[in-house]
Amino acid sequence: MVFSQENFEKLSEYIYRKSGIHLEYTKHYEKLRKQVTKRSESEGFDSFRKYFYTLRFEDQAGAEFEELINAVTVNETYFYRENHQFEILINELLPMINQTKRANEPIRILCAPCSTGEEPYSVALHLLEDDGIVNERDFEIFGIDIDSNVIEKAKKGLYSDRSIHALSPAIKRKYFNKKMGYNELDPDIREAITFSKANVFDKQEMNALGKFDVIFSRNMLIYFDDASKKEVAMNFYNMLNPEGFIMLGHAEYMNRIVTVFKPIQFNKHIIYQK
Ligand SMILES: C[S@@+](CC[C@H](N)C(=O)[O-])C[C@H]1O[C@@H](n2cnc3c(N)ncnc32)[C@H](O)[C@@H]1O
């Protein structure tokens, strides 16, 4: 099937409008061509026009778009990635949040995006390893991602050796069991996290998650253009409780996107506060 540069531009513009993900012809043409060809062969579309028509007008349940998004996302992640941020969470942010929160209110933490789950599970492992606030408060940890495949993997909690390479042997032994060549995370920890498929641009889906004290949004904004970054940053702003915190990936800078957050420095690392 023919998949021209013009076809690529049309499809990538559609993906951008619906997900904020910006694709470039030189880098992503082959990925989209393969996906369109695969779906056309299995569904019997004889042209790009037929595929694109189905995607836009006949995909009521969103299954075709879901397949497409799952094929283009970059899901790279691992346990304890940029670990200093989890340490700042435990040592600096949680004590501050704990002081200002009413008794009996849970501390709510969101990982948006969470990919295959390593990030929210890293938060849970740090909480379990800390002997302080976790004994005084309830915690609610959520992980969301636009890619339904990674959400299913996150729920299963089966990880490769590469995925847990940054963990100490003691943590590996304590929380993982070998299973069919994978490292299976303790089921109690898996059950403690709420995972769901959601798009950070979808205000309804975001509002339904409720308000948070801390949002991790690491290594996703780099794939968006300026307008999309702004829109998502303001969605996060509205989802944070007053004085809530947001942490970005090391190559992401909130003050280049919006100026509504106050930057706070902890040992050379910048966290943003509402
Ligand atoms: C590189 S992973 C980052 C995972 C983790 N936060 C980390 O830093 O290790 C980027 C994730 O962003 C997700 N993503 C991209 N666009 C999204 C959107 N509009 N809404 C929610 N998730 C999105 C992708 O599916 C992918 O799993």
Ligand as a Chemical Component Dictionary entry (heavy atoms), coordinates in Angstrom:
data_LIG
# 
_chem_comp.id                   LIG 
_chem_comp.type                 NON-POLYMER 
_chem_comp.pdbx_formal_charge   0 
_chem_comp.three_letter_code    LIG 
# 
loop_
_chem_comp_atom.comp_id 
_chem_comp_atom.atom_id 
_chem_comp_atom.alt_atom_id 
_chem_comp_atom.type_symbol 
_chem_comp_atom.charge 
_chem_comp_atom.model_Cartn_x 
_chem_comp_atom.model_Cartn_y 
_chem_comp_atom.model_Cartn_z 
_chem_comp_atom.pdbx_ordinal 
LIG C1  C1  C 0  9.154  8.034  28.199 1  
LIG S1  S1  S 1  7.635  7.601  28.979 2  
LIG C2  C2  C 0  7.890  8.338  30.587 3  
LIG C3  C3  C 0  7.562  7.389  31.722 4  
LIG C4  C4  C 0  7.970  7.876  33.129 5  
LIG N1  N1  N 0  7.285  9.079  33.504 6  
LIG C5  C5  C 0  9.467  8.074  33.238 7  
LIG O1  O1  O 0  9.922  9.219  33.205 8  
LIG O2  O2  O -1 10.217 7.097  33.341 9  
LIG C6  C6  C 0  6.509  8.709  28.162 10 
LIG C7  C7  C 0  5.055  8.241  28.232 11 
LIG O3  O3  O 0  4.187  9.355  27.901 12 
LIG C8  C8  C 0  2.984  8.777  27.426 13 
LIG N2  N2  N 0  2.172  9.825  26.771 14 
LIG C9  C9  C 0  2.440  10.466 25.601 15 
LIG N3  N3  N 0  1.450  11.334 25.299 16 
LIG C10 C10 C 0  0.541  11.242 26.323 17 
LIG C11 C11 C 0  -0.709 11.885 26.579 18 
LIG N4  N4  N 0  -1.209 12.787 25.731 19 
LIG N5  N5  N 0  -1.375 11.533 27.728 20 
LIG C12 C12 C 0  -0.866 10.599 28.587 21 
LIG N6  N6  N 0  0.299  9.964  28.366 22 
LIG C13 C13 C 0  0.997  10.282 27.255 23 
LIG C14 C14 C 0  3.492  7.679  26.498 24 
LIG O4  O4  O 0  2.504  6.715  26.217 25 
LIG C15 C15 C 0  4.688  7.116  27.273 26 
LIG O5  O5  O 0  4.350  5.941  27.978 27 
# 
loop_
_chem_comp_bond.comp_id 
_chem_comp_bond.atom_id_1 
_chem_comp_bond.atom_id_2 
_chem_comp_bond.value_order 
_chem_comp_bond.pdbx_ordinal 
LIG C1  S1  SING 1  
LIG S1  C2  SING 2  
LIG S1  C6  SING 3  
LIG C2  C3  SING 4  
LIG C3  C4  SING 5  
LIG C4  N1  SING 6  
LIG C4  C5  SING 7  
LIG C5  O1  DOUB 8  
LIG C5  O2  SING 9  
LIG C6  C7  SING 10 
LIG C7  O3  SING 11 
LIG C7  C15 SING 12 
LIG O3  C8  SING 13 
LIG C8  N2  SING 14 
LIG C8  C14 SING 15 
LIG N2  C9  SING 16 
LIG N2  C13 SING 17 
LIG C9  N3  DOUB 18 
LIG N3  C10 SING 19 
LIG C10 C11 SING 20 
LIG C10 C13 DOUB 21 
LIG C11 N4  SING 22 
LIG C11 N5  DOUB 23 
LIG N5  C12 SING 24 
LIG C12 N6  DOUB 25 
LIG N6  C13 SING 26 
LIG C14 O4  SING 27 
LIG C14 C15 SING 28 
LIG C15 O5  SING 29 
# 
